[in-house]
Amino acid sequence: MEKINNFAKNLAEERRARNISQRKLAEYLNVDSSLVYQWEHEKCEPALDTLCKISEYFDLPVDELLGIEAPYNSRKNQDTENKKKMQIF
């Protein structure tokens, strides 16, 4: 459930920071404004295709909207370390 909490908070904060009403966002997404309210109040989550549209609308990566910190650098570093180990053998 943590993803819902982060998404709800992040969506509301991003929308407010850009001075966008729930109705305006809903119109862009072609959904009822009550659905935007429900997302922001942790009642439900958007469908994946809608999440992608929200991401495009705000020009933000989906993982940022969800509040997920992608360990890209740590994975990249791990891959580099694995390659070094393989070269030793």
N, C-alpha and C positions, 0 to 999 in steps of 0.2 A: 504493500500500500504506500510505501514511501514515494514511489514514482508519481502517484496521483497527487500527493501533497506538494511535491516539488513542481509538478506541472501546473497545478491550480494556482499556486503562489506566483510562479514565473509568468504565466499567462496574464494574470491580473496586473502584476507590476509592469510588464512590458506594454500592455494595452493602455494603462493609465499614464505611463511615462510619455507615451506618444499622443496622449489626449484623444484616444479613439474610443468611441462608445461601444458598448456591447452590441448594439443594433447595427452599427456600421460594420463591425467585424462579421457579424452574422450574415449581413447582406452579401459581403464579399464571398463568404463560405457557402452561401445559399442554404443556410439553416435558420431555424427560429432563434431569436435572441434569447429565449429562455434556456436554450441548450448551452449557450456561452455562459450564462449564469450558473448552470449546473456544473460545467467544467470548473469554473472558478471557485465553486463551493464544494468541490470534492464529491459531487453526487454521481458523476460518471466520467468516463474518459472519451475523447473523440476517437472515431475510427482512424485507422492508419492513413488512409488517403486524405482525410480531413486534417490530421496532424501534419502531413506534408504540406498541405495548402497553408496552414497557419505558419509553418516554418518559412515558406516562400513569402507570405504576406509581410512578416516581420524581418525578413532577410536574416534569419538566424538558423543555425544548425538544429536539427531535431534534438540531439543530445543536450544542447544548451537549454532548450525549452523544457526538457524533462529533468534538468538538473543533474545530468550524468556527467561526471568528470571522466572522460575517456583517458585511460592510461596509455596514450599513444607513445609518449616518450619512453615510458618504462618498457613497453613491448618492443619498441625499436631497439632500445639498449639491450634487452634480453636477446633479440635476434642477432645483434652484433656479437654478443658474448658467445652465443651458441656457434656462430660461424668461426670465431677464434678458436674455440675448443675443438672444432672439427678439423681445423688446420693443423693442430698439434699432432693429431693422430695421423 
